[in-house]
């Protein structure tokens, strides 16, 4: 008969009291449970809305930490969270196990096994769950109920302490307050959690925690696909303006002649086509936050008007004599080097300094050691829900395969790869209970930088051509390969080549390049 001895409970209590932070407390709890009760996996999960979020675990694949379990989609979690006492599932239970296929020491569907869940209740509120799985049957049947209740109470107290004294409490309270807010609906719909435990991500989250409560304007910079918009939404969500709107503006998508109207509004008759009054983005964001994405694309004339609005906290709609006072916090994002743009006269120095009171750099995925696995788990769970798959996992060699790639498209590219892989795996294993993603499902990876260099290098080493011809050939190859890697997005290609779109198009025409409707690049 298994039991939890008083000395084990005492050791657990002392260990929790001497831990320095929440993660240490979670790990101490998991370690003691694993040593005391014979099992193959243990997981501590926190209840956040209608979802269980893993906080600590042993015996499960690391990507499990990146997964988010919607309770209504997992019948065993539903039963645990609806109970006030420990729940032990029969070895032959037909209810799907949410960790099926995720145990480190077992591959494929779980056979007959033991499964137990402890609802973690503090006062009259359920905070999460502690789950245990064993590949042996009837493992937990003889443990006294009172011992399990004591263990659950200690675990619940540990989780409550974390919720009270850490950001988890802050996030939980804010989510509860904002349930009826329109922008909270968008936050929940689009997903607001920043997945990643690498050192660069911890530094980024720390910067956000520091500056979010302030009213400082912030410049967010980073490569395409790193998640600059998510950073902006997180800053807004953690600010005192969170109950007011977060208004998004893509500066690269606004025609130059309409920028002033788009930002500051206009009155009826102000110009041809102005058939009614229109509020600008600044007015819509009053008392809230304005997110100016791709700020580096704004022409100089628009930059000076934006600077005036930031300096004086006032706007003047096109065609209107009166000045309107506004209270707006501006977050701006760019993948350009604005310091270099300032030096080259393409961006106003005074606007740059006005925006970059507290600059935030979003790390590239290739610099986030270990985060590919967590993000893959997160996106895999999303794909599972979207595709209606009961359970999906990755083969053991998939994460090393994904981790060796440099991800020029960053997190966005990883998300697309996981979605495609899940779709392929589902089609390939349509009759299987557990879908397993393989390297082949993920496809072949070619670093755009290395491919581009290999393609260009032979051209520039030829001695049989003149300097001008070699230079033009180099330019053709560089533009061609950049357009291919950006899927023929001329604006994005221009940014990567540190020029503007119009100049890139003119240079391409001069070099005899054209893009036909099929997106095939040809020499004229």
Steps between C-alpha positions, in 0.01 A plus 500: 500500500630844398460787743643847552690496827488789748875546456453546124232762558723675755794493255272646232379782726854594606618489139221729386568747781871520415454545125599839360249532218185350353679270256709351781183438702334332203806280438525408870136394498542288186824340626346401833190352337713301255720364780206418727249350258609246241407653162636572152389861466382789716365835379395815684250710302353843569141590411488809280149569376374180334853367443757303700856629460796275598730661760733211582524132409713186497481201270336689212656637181622858542266635232214422742592823684403691187160336469175651623222256589146630449311309771186436296709316240650254751243285688742391772589860580127581501436232762796608716404869493136420581598298809577611855695183584783306328392313188647158410412373153443132435781331309256416221342849492388595149559871569791629289814581700622854414862383544462203265812487284687757713667273758877508452560131571216371286435533127162459335157462661494448875407143601292417807633736765424687821395861497412732789413867523487723806289817471689782672247696705581796722204624702209449264695571181663242275846611388623211288582130510778257588502192274687170532534219244651154546552233237412244769133435571332560838801700623301763687205291624634430848622850594282629787265774389604716795865493388399611153286781641795625708727489194239687294465765774878557509514522121205742495668720762819502292311604190303764693825647630628528143177657383515752782864602485587480132393613158257209482278681750533823301406332174213306653349813655533700181343226290206484740448878496514524123263221404236751393739730321508501122877499482510206742294303251762571234776411746343162579416433135846577364696346788695725732752273666870539425639146481867453583738446793832580331727770644414752222127445559537538874682830440224611262224413750692685771522812281127479432421465872713807574370737235140384442348689798658829384371736232831506313495474123679180398687396187483125438754370252576153369502284190190409302290236677650529850174616660525879524122537490464250786748707702292812431178328607671371816626848586149639458342214694733553797456879502252722680339563158396136456127579525533753217553419132819373340487640146716342230646688201714343227703797382622313191145443375382864498532697172719805557224747410266349763737466795397826667131417466554145625687613811321824587163476324323742265178694462252469218617682187862531616616340173359313203331185625453626856120459497464481878682577824746236608684444828871430471690225678628740767146599594387137505789418734433788742572388859635176352794382292591557134716232341688628193632192324778538242565858613810512283280508189355844582621773260684797651205739454273273704773454761504873577121504556522196720775666703282806557217282629734323743660823623179693561250220567267657247379435147330698227271308264543586131272791408423598860618819670469382861773314684398182683677390819579130522639261763669218309792272572691409184667165441697480174655196333753455222733241352727775370809640671355845574834630627642429157191651338559817703863515388389459139241777531203266452361534851476808721742493792260691727216255430733205558599634842137584583393142424791312652471613862520130591600291196414132508681243286311180415747211459515289187388139542848367414632683811236351733665176610239239594193704405438320169381197698258699717363696204461180300293351781287814520434509125445124493221526756343783300519290184348203682193707590466658157529166318280307742775251591461300823873492578812603310869484588843534342742217439811515721726622218273786389608757760876459424411528131302821557761643736787481251324739259568874533134603442537814285122542524519456879195402709255562216691258278509236775123531546441445128734198496322338797155561345607347169666206674187432709285506188732260315525265799122494539456407134769232527373346826126565462409165662732534803398611849827686563641701207881522492682774309823400328788696347355428157173668604696814590665512158848594386671806646741721306642807670419790270828672588720203409299419187521861394877512554554173312296630210685830484855389572575341160386818326734737680810283467504486125799669340360482149258793539547869563433675829170656389365174360603309812338765722173488308500120506557512875207740540271281289582191705466682831162653409374172351590293807362760740168509314482122510562485876239773563245328273517791255400761757674806352463713812650230723779431249581873490530509879737203501714670236495831694332702224147615429250319284492755217880496462503120502237482227687757287831319543339166412358645179838647408661160557238338278312311772124462506253297705218339307163407650623150570758658733777364282795739475621548143758699307351738250 
